[in-house]
Amino acid sequence: TQLLEQSPQFLSIQEGENLTVYCNSSSVFSSLQWYRQEPGEGPVLLVTVVTGGEVKKLKRLTFQFGDARKDSSLHITAAQPGDTGLYLCAGARGGSYIPTFGRGTSLIVHP
Amino acid sequence: DTAVSQTPKYLVTQMGNDKSIKCEQNLGHDTMYWYKQDSKKFLKIMFSYNNKELIINETVPNRFSPKSPDKAHLNLHINSLELGDSAVYFCASSQGSRRREETQYFGPGTRLLVL
């Protein structure tokens, strides 16, 4: 059983479109992180959210942590080809600082 | 300057062989990790070391043995390689503050193919 479920698994869109990626769990997390992994590279941290209901913005990316700290979403506005990559959510539970990763959403943005 | 480096980047070998992957970080971090990413991109932690001491050892076959000669290095030795070991192996490091906002810095990965 996967602790963190990400949806959709794959997403192929045109440049300029908006999209939302979801990360859901039945468990409560003390923190949740989003990473982006480009082909042939390791994951790179985009954001960490720690407070229920928290919203963080990173240019065209908006991250939200659910009120109950069980889920999170990543919204990208006006997607660009440079946004192409694998988006991974990772949650840490209880007193642990070691995150558990979801299976990722593979995004392709076509020019 | 590369923060977390791994060698080799590609490793193709025969079943039954023994191989090692090296990892070095120049960030001054106290904690290092090994992850395995399978063909479906699932990233799963294998080991974690803090100041050269093993702190996490997930359910990993004992053919896998991490070694940390100092806190800047964490190597992974694999004995008797099997087909199912084919994957991308990522090394990562973090400050080791054990705070929930801790950032992990990943290396570029080692692509292992066992034939």
Boltz contact constraints between the chains, C-beta under 6 A:
constraints:
  - contact:
      token1: [A, 30]
      token2: [B, 100]
      max_distance: 6.0
  - contact:
      token1: [A, 31]
      token2: [B, 100]
      max_distance: 6.0
  - contact:
      token1: [A, 41]
      token2: [B, 108]
      max_distance: 6.0
  - contact:
      token1: [A, 42]
      token2: [B, 90]
      max_distance: 6.0
  - contact:
      token1: [A, 42]
      token2: [B, 106]
      max_distance: 6.0
  - contact:
      token1: [A, 42]
      token2: [B, 107]
      max_distance: 6.0
  - contact:
      token1: [A, 42]
      token2: [B, 108]
      max_distance: 6.0
  - contact:
      token1: [A, 42]
      token2: [B, 109]
      max_distance: 6.0
  - contact:
      token1: [A, 43]
      token2: [B, 106]
      max_distance: 6.0
  - contact:
      token1: [A, 45]
      token2: [B, 103]
      max_distance: 6.0
  - contact:
      token1: [A, 48]
      token2: [B, 101]
      max_distance: 6.0
  - contact:
      token1: [A, 86]
      token2: [B, 41]
      max_distance: 6.0
  - contact:
      token1: [A, 92]
      token2: [B, 100]
      max_distance: 6.0
  - contact:
      token1: [A, 97]
      token2: [B, 98]
      max_distance: 6.0
  - contact:
      token1: [A, 97]
      token2: [B, 100]
      max_distance: 6.0
  - contact:
      token1: [A, 97]
      token2: [B, 102]
      max_distance: 6.0
  - contact:
      token1: [A, 101]
      token2: [B, 43]
      max_distance: 6.0
  - contact:
      token1: [A, 103]
      token2: [B, 42]
      max_distance: 6.0
  - contact:
      token1: [A, 104]
      token2: [B, 41]
      max_distance: 6.0
